[in-house]
């Protein structure tokens, strides 16, 4: 028995009897992070964060970045229970990936990066939240589509799986030959598409990682101009874009943008949804560019000019790159 069928058999078996699936699951690790005492991300992510990750190379672990950003301390637990400290080797806000560097070796065979671009609807895969059989779930791809988050985040071809898996943060999505296809980011109520009732998970595909992995290893970030970041969370409600939160001491707050403002236009171009908003903002240039925003505040139209920054500049310096 080979591929994901063997891994699934391992998950259901009373003992770890299959060598190949056992080695595949040995790449799954636990990730625990303690945020800095003054971490700005603690307000939304909490001071203690726990999830998973995958060994992908000599001393490197791939996980989801929100687990480890602004971390005071990071620990990684291997399949054999050994715990070693780690540092944040690289972070990429555009994709959401976090790359860890282990302070000491862990047992386990790294997962090769698979061809997530070819992953299609109805394809099957495994989600491994732990290396034990109880942590393995068989899922199938229910949709491939853009994902737009309220926190200035967008993935052009996210992987949505069904049914929903708990403990998704940083969990590897594994293909039929034991290859890494994606990293768990979210649980969503509409994995099948907008308006559907299909609770599932969103995974960031490894295709996004391949072109930037060397950059993350060498310099901690992708070798490209950073996107402008405003510090705005916004929600789409009946064709309107409402500001739901402004990051404390962030660019938008300093410029005077407020919670409950309704975004009407960016640089004179109308926006009605998050995708339009981000396209207009990111199209202005690299971080540091000024972004003119027209908002409706009560019954008054207000013009706000936000001087953007690189989002990494907003975070407190963490133990790592």
Protein Blocks (a to p, Z undefined) as FASTA:
>chain_A
ZZjllmmmmmmpmbdfbfklmmmmmmpccddddddfklmklmmnojbdcdddddfbehia
cddfklmgoifbdcdddfkopacddddfbdcfknopacdddfbdceddddddddfklpcg
hiacdddfbfbfklpccdddfbdcddddfkopacfbacddddddehkgopacddfkopaf
bdcfbdcfklnoghiacdddddddfklmmmmmmmmmmnopacddddddehiacddeehia
cdfbdcehiaklmnopaehiacfbgghiacfbfklmmmmmmmnocehiacdddddehjac
cddddddddfklmpccdedZZ
